[in-house]
Amino acid sequence: MMNVRPKKALGQHFLTDTITAERIVQSLQAENGNVLEIGPGMGVLTQFLLKRDLMLKIVDVDAESIEYLRNKYNDLKDEHIFHADFLKTQPTKFFDDQFSVIGNFPYNISSQIFFAIYEFIDQVDEIVCMLQKEVAMRIASPPGNKTYGILSVLLQAFYDIDYLFTVKPGQFFPPPKVQSGVVRLSRNNRDANEIDQRKLKEVVKTAFNQRRKIMHNSLKKYNPQAPEIQKYLSSRPEQLSAEDFIYLSQFI
C-alpha cells in the first residue's frame, strides 16, 4: 500500500510515533461516544480510536489520504469517511447531536478550526488536539499572560482547557520547525444560548486588536456608559477573564 505524501500546501506533518499517538487517543474521554477525527492523514490516531467502542467518523480535505484510509481500515464504513474541508462543512453533516473532536491540526489552520467550532459550540463537548506549541499554550493561558488573546477568551468562555504535553519535531515526518503541544478542551456548564456569541466575539476582537490600550479607549465606539462595567474599562484586555468579557458584552 502506497504511503500518503505530506503536502506542504496543506500544512501536513504526519505523526510517526505510535506511543505518542496512543497517548493522545487515551486523553480523549468521549463520554457521548461520537467522535470526529479531523485530518487523519495516514491514520496514526485512527488505529487507536478504532480499538475503542466509539462512533468514529473522519474528515480530510486530502483525497490521497481518504483513499489510503478507505483501503487500510475495513472497520471504517464508507459513510463514516468524508472527503471534505471541515472549515466549509456544517457539523450536522457528521452528527445530529453532540460529539467530540480529535486531531493533529495543521499548524496553518488550527486557529480557523477553533473559530469554526466556536460557531456551533454546544454541539462539541470535548476537543483533544495537537497543534503548534505556541498556539496550544496561548489558548490554555490564564489572564495576565502576554500570550493570552482572542482565542484564549472565546474558548475559555465555554471550555475548561488543559495543556497536556509537548511533542518534539523528530516525532513527525517531515519534522516541523517548531514543537507541538497537545491540549484537551472539556465543555463547561455555560449555556451558549444565554450568551450573544456574535457580540462576545466582536467585543473580544475589538479589545485585543488594540491590546495596548485600556478597554475604555479600545471600546469607545460602543460608548460604554453602564455603571456596572466601569471597573473593567480601566484595564487592558489581557487582564480580564472570559467571565469578565461575557459580563462586559452584555452591556454593550
C-alpha positions in Angstrom: 0.0 0.0 0.0 1.4 3.4 -1.0 2.1 5.9 1.7 0.4 9.4 1.6 2.8 12.1 0.6 2.8 15.0 3.1 1.7 18.1 1.2 3.2 21.4 2.2 0.2 23.4 0.9 -2.0 21.5 3.4 0.5 22.0 6.3 0.8 18.2 6.7 3.3 16.8 9.2 2.4 13.2 9.9 3.0 12.0 13.5 5.0 8.8 13.3 5.5 7.9 17.0 2.8 5.4 17.9 3.4 5.8 21.7 2.5 9.5 21.4 -0.4 8.7 19.2 -1.9 6.3 21.7 -1.3 8.8 24.5 -3.3 11.4 22.6 -6.2 9.0 22.0 -6.2 7.9 25.7 -6.6 11.6 26.6 -9.9 11.7 24.9 -12.8 10.8 27.2 -15.5 10.9 24.5 -18.3 10.3 27.0 -21.1 10.6 24.4 -19.3 8.0 22.1 -19.5 10.2 19.0 -16.0 11.2 17.7 -15.0 13.2 14.6 -11.3 13.0 13.7 -10.1 16.0 11.7 -7.2 15.5 9.3 -6.4 11.8 10.0 -3.5 11.7 7.4 -2.2 8.1 7.5 -4.4 7.1 10.4 -1.8 7.1 13.3 -4.6 8.2 15.7 -7.3 6.4 13.8 -5.8 3.0 14.5 -6.2 3.5 18.3 -9.6 5.2 18.0 -10.9 2.1 16.2 -9.9 -0.1 19.2 -12.4 1.8 21.4 -16.2 1.5 21.4 -16.9 4.7 19.5 -19.0 6.0 16.7 -15.9 7.3 14.7 -16.1 9.5 11.7 -13.2 11.0 9.9 -12.9 14.1 7.6 -9.9 15.1 5.5 -9.5 17.5 2.6 -6.7 15.4 1.1 -8.1 12.9 -1.4 -5.0 10.8 -1.3 -5.4 10.4 2.5 -9.0 9.5 2.1 -8.2 6.8 -0.5 -5.4 5.4 1.7 -7.7 5.2 4.8 -10.5 3.5 2.9 -8.1 0.8 1.8 -6.3 0.4 5.1 -9.2 0.3 7.6 -12.1 -2.1 6.8 -13.6 -1.2 10.1 -14.4 2.3 8.8 -17.6 2.3 6.9 -17.7 4.4 3.7 -20.5 6.6 5.1 -18.2 7.5 8.0 -15.4 8.7 5.8 -15.8 12.3 4.5 -13.6 13.8 1.8 -14.4 17.4 2.7 -13.0 20.7 4.1 -14.0 20.8 7.8 -13.9 24.6 7.7 -16.6 24.7 5.0 -18.8 21.9 6.3 -21.8 22.1 8.7 -21.4 19.9 11.8 -24.8 18.2 11.1 -23.2 16.5 8.1 -21.3 14.4 10.7 -23.6 14.2 13.7 -27.0 15.3 14.6 -26.3 15.6 18.3 -23.2 16.2 20.4 -19.8 14.9 19.5 -16.1 15.1 20.4 -13.3 16.2 18.1 -9.8 14.8 17.9 -6.9 15.5 15.5 -3.5 16.6 14.7 -4.5 20.0 13.4 -2.4 21.5 10.6 -0.5 24.5 12.0 -1.6 26.9 9.3 -5.4 26.4 10.0 -5.6 25.4 13.7 -7.0 28.8 14.7 -9.5 28.7 11.9 -10.6 25.3 13.1 -11.3 26.7 16.6 -13.2 29.7 15.2 -15.3 27.3 13.2 -16.1 25.2 16.3 -17.0 28.4 18.1 -19.9 28.8 15.8 -21.5 25.5 17.0 -20.0 25.3 20.4 -22.9 23.4 22.1 -22.5 20.5 19.7 -18.8 19.9 20.5 -18.4 18.9 24.1 -14.7 17.9 24.0 -11.6 18.6 21.9 -8.3 16.8 22.1 -5.8 18.1 19.6 -2.2 18.6 18.7 -1.1 21.9 17.3 1.8 24.3 17.3 3.0 24.6 20.9 2.8 28.3 20.9 -0.9 28.2 19.9 -1.6 25.4 22.4 -0.1 27.4 25.2 -2.0 30.5 24.1 -5.4 29.0 24.3 -4.7 27.5 27.7 -3.1 30.7 29.0 -4.7 32.4 32.0 -5.5 36.1 32.1 -2.5 38.4 32.8 -0.2 36.5 30.5 1.3 38.1 27.3 0.1 35.0 25.3 -3.5 35.4 26.4 -5.6 36.6 23.5 -8.7 36.4 21.4 -8.9 32.6 21.2 -8.0 32.2 24.9 -11.1 34.2 25.8 -13.5 32.7 23.3 -12.6 29.1 24.1 -12.2 29.6 27.9 -15.7 31.0 27.9 -17.1 27.6 27.0 -14.3 25.1 27.8 -12.0 24.1 30.7 -8.6 23.8 28.9 -5.7 21.7 30.0 -2.2 21.7 28.3 -1.3 18.0 28.4 2.2 17.5 27.0 4.7 18.6 24.4 5.7 16.7 21.3 9.2 17.2 19.7 9.7 17.7 15.9 11.5 14.4 15.5 8.3 12.5 16.0 6.9 13.7 12.7 7.5 13.3 9.0 8.6 15.7 7.8 9.7 17.2 11.0 8.2 20.7 11.6 10.5 23.6 12.6 8.6 24.1 15.9 7.5 22.0 18.8 3.9 20.8 19.1 1.6 20.8 22.1 -1.4 18.6 23.0 -4.4 20.2 24.7 -7.8 19.0 25.9 -10.8 21.2 26.0 -13.8 20.0 28.1 -17.1 21.8 27.7 -18.2 23.6 30.8 -21.7 24.2 32.0 -22.2 27.6 30.4 -25.2 27.6 28.1 -24.3 29.2 24.8 -27.9 30.1 24.2 -27.8 32.5 27.1 -24.9 34.4 25.5 -24.7 36.6 22.4 -21.8 34.8 20.9 -21.5 37.1 18.0 -21.4 40.2 20.3 -18.9 38.5 22.6 -16.6 37.7 19.6 -16.9 41.2 18.3 -16.0 42.8 21.7 -13.1 40.5 22.3 -11.7 41.0 18.9 -12.1 44.8 19.1 -10.3 44.9 22.5 -7.4 42.7 21.6 -6.8 44.4 18.2 -5.8 47.3 20.4 -4.4 45.3 23.3 -2.0 48.1 24.4 -4.9 50.4 25.1 -7.1 50.3 28.1 -10.6 48.9 27.5 -12.3 52.4 27.7 -10.3 53.5 24.7 -10.4 50.4 22.6 -14.2 50.1 23.1 -15.1 53.8 22.8 -17.0 53.2 19.5 -19.6 51.4 21.7 -19.8 54.4 24.0 -19.9 52.1 27.1 -21.7 54.1 29.8 -23.3 51.4 32.0 -22.1 51.9 35.6 -21.8 48.1 36.1 -18.9 47.8 33.7 -16.8 50.9 34.5 -14.4 49.0 36.7 -13.4 46.8 33.7 -12.8 49.7 31.4 -9.6 50.9 33.1 -8.0 47.5 32.5 -6.1 46.2 29.4 -7.8 43.3 27.7 -5.3 40.6 28.8 -6.2 41.4 32.4 -9.8 40.4 32.0 -11.1 36.8 32.3 -13.5 35.2 29.9 -16.2 35.7 32.5 -15.4 39.4 32.6 -15.7 39.7 28.8 -19.1 37.9 28.9 -20.4 40.3 31.5 -19.0 43.2 29.6 -20.5 42.2 26.3 -24.0 42.1 27.9 -23.9 45.9 28.5 -22.5 46.8 25.1 
